[in-house]
Amino acid sequence: MPPVSFGVDRLVADPSLLGGTARVGLVTNDAARLASDAGRHSRAALIAGGVSVVRLFGPEHGLTATADDGAAVADGTDPLTGLPVVSLYGERMRPDMESLTDLDAVLFDIPDVGARFYTYTWTLYHVMAACEQAGTRVVVLDRPNPLGGELQSAAGPVLDLACRSFIGEDAIPIRHQLTLGELARLWQRDHFAKVRLDVIACDGWTRAMRWPDTLLPWVPTSPAMPSFESAQLYTGACLFEATNLSVARGTDAPFQQVGAPWLDVGAVLADLARRVPKGVEFSETTFIPATGPYAGEECRGIRITVTWAGALRPVALGLLLMAAVASTHRLRFQWARYPTAANPSGEGHFERLVGRRDIRRVFDKTPQDIDAEQVRAWTEVGDWAERVEPVLVY
């Protein structure tokens, strides 16, 4: 047995943890597997274990976890279980009352990557809002935060609610260092006091453990998250989605490299040397993205290799790398729209990602002046540790 087990493993082993609940819905996708058997989908294991799952709900990327980023997903039928699937990323972003009124509880079991702007987080938020309205119990089958849980590694900006969207509904940092079960407890306290919430915790996971420490295989959580190496850089590299650079979607290393056909890699690397980000090495590379900017074109890129995970501050890294590109390519570097089902116009994507409106103005005016000290101020998390301490599970 692996040293860590998930909430779903515990429920499969002991369905009485639900307390005799009769009919349940399940928010899940194909990335949700058992810790004890990474080849086994959690929904199939729950049903085989005697949990009466009667309806499935799918997040962004659909039940298969393979739909394109930002693409609307339709309702359907699950070929694995034969159950109806209600999409929560398309014509609706939260369950409607009709899909909840005949349920005793909604279970939530989806692996997360620990970033504020990863939409599975906000699917849970909207499920809680809908279930509070419907009077339906919510049960989070918890999973580790792959980035770990040490609160000193949390990194802002903390979302300014003026930038609220489906990639950020609450004032939390970009790298929050909580599990989804802990976030659910936070939201119950702060927003959904009337929702009936239970969290079935992991066994064996501690806050000091990053994903490799669990000794479990990585199951891709979405098309552009094929590895832990991509996930650990995502909280910073994803900011480039709001620019005219590629984040290498469709390659073997998305979010581990960024680039464009016009990028002067040497100039950017020279600029980065004075900004001195820690915990990483940069190298010149080329890649051909499958989707996004320059799809099918060869991009000159910068590859990021983590050399010291303990010093890695990926949000700061992403901002410093962006400052280096903006400084060396004042005419080439541009902001870009990023249309999705949640934001069809694609406007304001950088502000929604970073969580503040003022940072973009600094990039537009004086990117050459953005240094480690400036970025440190942007990424402070204030009283986050004190705010969340009462809701911690681990």
C-alpha positions in Angstrom: 0.0 0.0 0.0 1.2 3.6 -0.7 2.0 5.7 2.3 -0.8 8.1 1.4 -4.5 7.3 0.7 -7.2 9.6 -0.5 -10.6 10.4 0.9 -12.1 8.2 -1.9 -10.0 5.2 -0.8 -11.3 5.6 2.7 -14.9 5.8 1.5 -14.6 2.8 -0.9 -13.2 0.8 2.1 -16.0 2.0 4.4 -19.1 3.3 2.8 -20.6 3.8 6.2 -18.6 7.1 6.4 -21.5 8.6 4.4 -23.8 7.8 7.3 -26.4 5.8 5.4 -26.9 8.4 2.6 -29.1 6.9 -0.1 -28.8 8.8 -3.4 -25.7 10.8 -4.3 -24.3 12.8 -7.1 -20.5 12.8 -7.8 -18.4 15.7 -9.2 -15.5 13.9 -10.8 -13.4 13.2 -13.9 -11.1 10.5 -15.3 -8.1 12.0 -13.5 -9.8 10.9 -10.2 -8.2 7.5 -9.4 -7.6 5.6 -6.2 -4.3 6.0 -4.4 -4.3 2.2 -4.0 -4.8 1.6 -7.7 -4.1 4.4 -10.1 -5.7 2.4 -12.9 -9.1 2.5 -11.2 -11.5 5.4 -11.6 -12.9 6.6 -8.4 -16.5 6.6 -9.6 -16.4 2.9 -10.6 -14.8 2.0 -7.3 -17.4 3.9 -5.3 -20.2 2.2 -7.1 -18.6 -1.2 -6.8 -18.1 -0.5 -3.1 -21.8 0.1 -2.6 -22.2 3.9 -2.8 -25.4 4.7 -4.6 -24.1 7.2 -7.2 -27.0 8.2 -9.5 -25.6 11.2 -11.3 -22.3 12.6 -12.3 -21.1 16.2 -12.7 -18.2 17.1 -14.9 -15.9 20.2 -14.5 -13.8 22.0 -17.2 -12.2 19.6 -19.6 -15.2 17.3 -19.1 -15.5 13.9 -17.5 -12.6 12.6 -19.7 -10.3 15.5 -18.5 -9.3 15.9 -22.1 -11.5 18.7 -23.5 -9.5 21.8 -24.7 -8.7 24.5 -22.2 -11.7 26.9 -21.9 -13.9 24.9 -24.2 -17.6 24.5 -23.3 -18.5 20.9 -22.5 -22.0 19.4 -23.2 -24.0 17.1 -20.9 -23.8 13.5 -21.8 -23.7 9.9 -20.6 -20.7 8.2 -19.0 -19.6 5.2 -21.0 -17.9 3.7 -18.0 -20.9 3.6 -15.6 -23.9 4.5 -17.9 -24.8 7.4 -15.6 -26.0 10.8 -16.8 -23.4 13.5 -16.8 -24.3 17.1 -16.0 -21.6 19.5 -17.3 -20.6 22.3 -15.0 -18.5 24.1 -17.7 -20.6 25.2 -20.5 -24.2 26.5 -20.5 -24.0 26.4 -16.7 -21.1 26.7 -14.2 -23.0 25.4 -11.1 -25.6 22.6 -10.7 -29.2 23.7 -11.2 -31.8 22.9 -8.7 -33.4 20.2 -10.8 -30.1 18.2 -10.7 -29.9 18.4 -6.9 -33.4 18.1 -5.5 -33.5 14.3 -5.7 -30.0 13.8 -4.1 -29.1 13.3 -0.5 -25.6 14.5 -1.0 -23.1 15.6 -3.6 -19.6 14.1 -3.4 -16.7 16.0 -4.8 -13.6 14.0 -5.9 -11.3 15.8 -8.4 -7.5 16.1 -8.1 -6.3 19.7 -7.9 -3.0 21.4 -8.6 -2.9 24.1 -5.9 -3.4 27.2 -8.0 -6.1 29.7 -7.5 -6.9 30.0 -11.2 -7.3 26.2 -11.8 -11.0 26.0 -12.3 -11.7 22.8 -10.5 -11.3 24.9 -7.3 -14.2 27.2 -8.3 -16.4 24.3 -9.5 -16.3 23.2 -5.8 -17.2 26.7 -4.7 -20.2 26.9 -7.0 -21.3 23.4 -6.0 -21.3 24.5 -2.4 -23.3 27.6 -3.3 -25.9 25.5 -5.2 -26.1 22.8 -2.5 -26.6 25.4 0.2 -29.6 26.8 -1.8 -31.0 23.3 -2.4 -30.3 22.0 1.2 -28.1 19.2 -0.2 -25.2 17.9 1.8 -21.7 18.3 0.3 -19.0 15.7 1.0 -15.4 16.5 -0.2 -13.3 13.4 -0.7 -10.0 15.1 0.0 -6.7 14.7 -1.9 -3.2 16.1 -1.3 -2.3 19.5 -2.6 0.6 18.4 -4.9 2.5 21.6 -4.1 2.5 20.8 -0.4 0.7 22.5 2.5 3.4 24.5 4.2 1.8 27.9 4.6 5.1 29.8 4.4 5.2 28.8 0.7 1.9 30.4 -0.1 2.2 33.2 -2.6 0.0 36.0 -3.7 -1.2 38.3 -5.0 -4.3 37.7 -2.9 -7.3 38.3 -5.2 -8.8 41.7 -5.2 -12.5 41.1 -5.5 -12.7 43.7 -8.2 -11.0 41.0 -10.3 -13.4 38.3 -9.3 -14.2 35.7 -12.0 -14.6 32.0 -12.6 -10.8 31.7 -12.1 -11.0 33.5 -8.8 -14.1 33.9 -6.7 -12.6 34.6 -3.3 -9.8 36.6 -1.8 -7.2 33.8 -1.7 -3.5 33.8 -2.9 -2.5 32.3 -6.3 -0.6 29.5 -4.4 -2.8 28.9 -1.4 -1.2 25.7 0.0 -4.6 24.2 1.1 -6.3 21.0 0.0 -9.8 21.4 -1.6 -11.3 20.0 1.6 -9.7 22.8 3.6 -10.8 25.4 1.1 -14.3 24.0 1.4 -14.1 24.4 5.2 -12.9 28.0 4.7 -15.8 28.8 2.4 -18.4 27.2 4.7 -17.1 29.5 7.4 -16.9 32.6 5.3 -19.6 32.3 2.7 -21.9 29.3 3.0 -22.7 28.9 6.7 -25.8 27.0 6.0 -24.3 24.3 3.8 -23.9 20.8 5.4 -20.3 20.0 4.7 -18.2 16.9 5.5 -14.6 16.3 4.5 -13.3 12.8 4.3 -9.6 13.4 4.8 -6.5 11.7 3.3 -4.5 9.3 5.4 -0.7 9.6 5.6 -0.4 13.1 4.0 1.4 15.9 5.9 1.8 19.5 5.0 5.5 19.1 4.2 4.8 16.6 1.5 4.9 17.6 -2.2 3.6 15.2 -4.8 6.8 13.2 -5.3 6.9 12.5 -1.5 3.6 10.6 -1.8 5.3 8.0 -4.0 2.2 7.9 -6.1 2.1 8.2 -9.9 1.0 11.4 -11.4 -2.3 11.2 -13.4 -2.7 14.1 -15.8 -5.3 16.4 -14.3 -6.0 18.2 -17.6 -4.5 18.2 -21.2 -1.8 20.6 -20.3 -0.9 19.2 -16.9 0.9 15.9 -17.9 3.4 15.9 -15.0 4.2 17.2 -11.6 7.0 19.2 -13.2 4.5 21.2 -15.1 2.2 21.6 -12.1 5.0 23.0 -9.9 5.7 25.8 -12.3 2.1 26.4 -13.4 1.3 29.1 -10.8 3.8 31.4 -12.4 4.0 30.3 -16.1 0.3 30.4 -16.5 0.4 34.2 -16.3 1.8 34.1 -19.9 -1.6 32.9 -21.1 -2.6 36.5 -21.1 0.3 37.5 -23.5 1.3 36.8 -27.0 3.8 34.1 -25.9 3.1 30.4 -25.9 3.2 28.3 -22.7 4.0 25.2 -24.9 0.6 23.5 -24.7 0.6 20.3 -26.6 4.3 19.7 -26.0 5.8 17.3 -23.5 6.6 20.2 -21.1 3.8 22.7 -20.9 4.4 25.5 -18.4 8.0 24.4 -18.2 8.9 26.5 -21.2 7.6 29.7 -22.8 8.4 31.2 -26.1 7.5 32.8 -29.4 9.0 32.8 -33.0 10.3 36.3 -32.4 11.8 35.8 -28.9 15.5 36.9 -28.5 16.3 34.3 -25.9 19.9 35.5 -25.3 18.6 39.0 -24.5 16.0 37.7 -22.1 18.4 35.4 -20.3 20.9 38.3 -19.9 18.1 40.4 -18.4 17.0 37.6 -16.1 20.5 37.3 -14.7 20.2 40.7 -13.0 16.8 39.8 -11.5 18.3 36.6 -9.9 15.3 34.2 -9.3 16.2 31.3 -7.1 15.7 27.6 -7.4 15.7 27.4 -11.1 18.0 27.3 -14.2 17.1 28.7 -17.6 18.2 27.3 -20.9 17.5 28.0 -24.6 15.2 25.7 -26.4 12.8 25.4 -29.3 9.3 23.8 -29.3 6.2 23.6 -31.5 3.0 24.1 -29.6 -0.1 22.3 -30.6 -2.6 24.9 -29.4 -2.6 28.5 -28.4 -0.4 31.2 -29.9 1.8 30.0 -32.7 0.2 26.6 -32.9 2.2 24.5 -35.4 5.0 27.1 -35.5 8.5 26.7 -34.2 9.0 28.9 -31.1 12.3 30.1 -29.7 11.9 29.4 -26.0 13.2 29.5 -22.5 13.1 26.2 -20.6 12.8 26.3 -16.8 14.4 23.6 -14.8 13.8 23.4 -11.0 17.1 22.9 -9.2 16.1 23.6 -5.6 12.4 23.0 -4.9 12.8 24.4 -1.4 13.7 27.8 -2.8 11.3 27.7 -5.7 8.8 30.6 -5.8 7.0 30.0 -9.1 4.7 33.0 -9.0 7.6 35.4 -8.5 9.5 33.5 -11.1 6.7 34.0 -13.6 6.5 37.7 -13.0 10.2 38.2 -13.2 10.4 36.2 -16.4 7.6 38.3 -17.9 9.3 41.5 -16.8 12.5 40.3 -18.6 10.5 39.6 -21.8 8.6 42.9 -21.6 11.8 44.9 -21.0 13.8 43.3 -23.9 10.8 43.3 -26.4 9.0 46.6 -25.8 7.5 46.5 -29.2 6.9 42.8 -29.6 5.5 41.9 -26.2 1.7 42.3 -26.0 -1.2 41.4 -23.9 -3.7 39.0 -25.5 -7.3 38.1 -25.1 -8.0 34.6 -23.8 -11.6 33.6 -24.7 -13.2 30.7 -22.7 -16.6 29.5 -21.9 -16.4 31.4 -18.6 -15.1 34.6 -20.3 -16.2 34.6 -23.9 -14.6 37.9 -24.8 -11.3 36.9 -23.3 -10.8 40.5 -22.1 -8.9 41.2 -18.8 -7.3 37.8 -18.6 -4.1 39.0 -17.0 -6.0 40.8 -14.3 -8.2 37.8 -13.6 -5.1 35.5 -13.4 -2.9 37.8 -11.2 -5.8 39.0 -9.2 -5.0 42.8 -9.3 -5.5 45.6 -11.7 -2.4 47.7 -10.9 0.3 45.2 -11.9 -0.4 45.3 -15.6 0.1 49.1 -15.6 3.6 48.7 -14.1 4.5 46.2 -16.9 3.2 48.7 -19.5 5.2 51.6 -18.1 8.4 50.5 -16.5 9.0 46.7 -16.8 12.7 47.4 -16.6 12.2 48.5 -13.0 10.5 45.3 -11.8 12.9 43.5 -9.6 12.8 40.8 -6.9 11.8 43.4 -4.2 8.9 44.7 -6.2 7.7 41.1 -7.0 8.1 40.2 -3.3 5.7 43.0 -2.4 3.2 41.8 -5.0 3.3 38.2 -3.8 2.9 38.8 -0.1 -0.1 37.0 1.4 -0.7 39.1 4.5 -2.6 37.3 7.3 -3.4 34.2 5.1 -1.9 31.7 7.6 -3.8 33.2 10.5 -7.0 33.3 8.5 -6.9 29.7 7.5 -5.5 28.1 10.6 -8.9 27.2 12.1 -10.0 25.3 9.0 -6.9 23.2 8.5 -7.4 19.4 8.4 -3.7 18.3 8.4 
